[in-house]
Amino acid sequence: MPRPMPLPRPTPAQATYGTLTVVFSTLAMLLLSQTTSGIGVAVITVAALGLGLLVAMTVPRPRPQPAPAPAVSPAARARVAPAARTATERVPVQRAAAPVLADSVREPAGP
């Protein structure tokens, strides 16, 4: 019989946000509704628990860090074809500097 996959555990942020949502939403709904019946309190409690679960599940989880790329020696890097290199590894092209104008380019002011 295959073993079932374990459920992911909530992060501390998820547990904190969910708990605070349940507590504060329950208090707010009880104070605003001013209910005194047991059924009203039960409905508010279930609604607050649902809201707390929704908030806890929407808190973003931290993403796993990708594994670092293995180090490549300079000798191995030199053996790679130039077309296979990434843009950051390519040698920048030297461009000729723009010629410097000796004369002023300004025109005389109009009438």
C-alpha positions as CSV (number, residue, x, y, z in Angstrom):
1,M,0.0,0.0,0.0
2,P,1.6,3.4,-1.0
3,R,2.3,5.9,1.7
4,P,0.2,9.1,1.5
5,M,2.1,12.3,0.9
6,P,2.5,14.4,4.1
7,L,0.6,17.6,4.3
8,P,2.7,20.8,4.2
9,R,3.0,22.5,7.5
10,P,1.9,26.1,7.9
11,T,4.6,28.7,8.4
12,P,4.6,30.8,11.5
13,A,3.3,33.8,9.5
14,Q,0.4,31.8,8.2
15,A,-0.5,30.5,11.7
16,T,-0.2,34.0,13.2
17,Y,-2.3,35.8,10.5
18,G,-5.0,33.1,10.7
19,T,-5.2,33.1,14.5
20,L,-5.4,36.9,14.6
21,T,-8.0,37.0,11.9
22,V,-10.2,34.4,13.8
23,V,-9.9,36.3,17.1
24,F,-10.5,39.8,15.8
25,S,-13.2,38.9,13.3
26,T,-15.1,36.9,16.0
27,L,-15.0,39.9,18.4
28,A,-16.0,42.3,15.7
29,M,-18.9,40.3,14.4
30,L,-20.2,39.5,18.0
31,L,-20.0,43.2,18.9
32,L,-21.6,44.4,15.7
33,S,-24.4,41.8,15.6
34,Q,-25.2,42.0,19.4
35,T,-26.5,38.4,19.2
36,T,-27.3,36.6,22.4
37,S,-28.5,33.2,21.0
38,G,-26.3,30.2,20.9
39,I,-27.1,29.6,17.2
40,G,-26.0,33.2,16.3
41,V,-22.7,32.7,18.2
42,A,-22.1,29.4,16.5
43,V,-22.7,30.9,13.1
44,I,-20.3,33.8,13.8
45,T,-17.7,31.4,15.1
46,V,-17.9,29.1,12.0
47,A,-17.7,32.2,9.8
48,A,-14.7,33.5,11.7
49,L,-12.9,30.1,11.4
50,G,-13.5,30.0,7.7
51,L,-12.2,33.6,7.3
52,G,-9.1,32.7,9.4
53,L,-8.5,29.6,7.2
54,L,-8.8,31.7,4.1
55,V,-6.4,34.3,5.3
56,A,-3.9,31.7,6.5
57,M,-3.9,29.9,3.1
58,T,-3.5,33.1,1.1
59,V,-0.3,34.2,2.9
60,P,2.5,33.6,0.4
61,R,4.8,30.8,1.3
62,P,8.5,31.3,1.0
63,R,9.9,30.0,-2.3
64,P,12.7,27.4,-2.2
65,Q,16.1,28.7,-3.1
66,P,17.4,27.3,-6.4
67,A,20.6,25.2,-6.2
68,P,23.7,27.2,-7.1
69,A,25.2,26.5,-10.5
70,P,28.4,24.5,-10.4
71,A,31.6,26.5,-10.7
72,V,33.2,26.4,-14.2
73,S,36.9,26.7,-14.5
74,P,38.4,29.4,-16.9
75,A,39.9,26.6,-19.0
76,A,36.5,24.9,-19.5
77,R,34.9,28.3,-20.2
78,A,37.5,29.0,-22.9
79,R,36.5,25.7,-24.6
80,V,32.9,26.8,-25.0
81,A,32.0,28.1,-28.5
82,P,31.6,31.9,-28.6
83,A,27.9,31.5,-29.8
84,A,27.1,29.4,-26.8
85,R,28.2,32.0,-24.3
86,T,25.7,34.2,-22.6
87,A,25.3,37.9,-23.3
88,T,27.1,38.8,-20.1
89,E,30.2,36.7,-21.0
90,R,30.6,38.3,-24.4
91,V,33.4,40.8,-24.9
92,P,32.0,44.4,-25.4
93,V,32.5,45.9,-28.8
94,Q,34.7,49.0,-28.8
95,R,33.0,51.8,-30.7
96,A,34.8,54.8,-32.2
97,A,34.3,58.0,-30.3
98,A,32.3,60.7,-32.0
99,P,34.5,63.4,-33.6
100,V,34.8,66.6,-31.6
101,L,33.7,69.7,-33.4
102,A,36.1,72.6,-33.2
103,D,33.8,75.2,-34.5
104,S,30.7,76.4,-32.7
105,V,27.4,75.1,-34.0
106,R,25.3,78.0,-32.8
107,E,23.4,80.1,-35.3
108,P,22.9,83.8,-35.0
109,A,19.7,84.9,-33.3
110,G,16.8,85.8,-35.5
111,P,15.4,89.4,-36.0
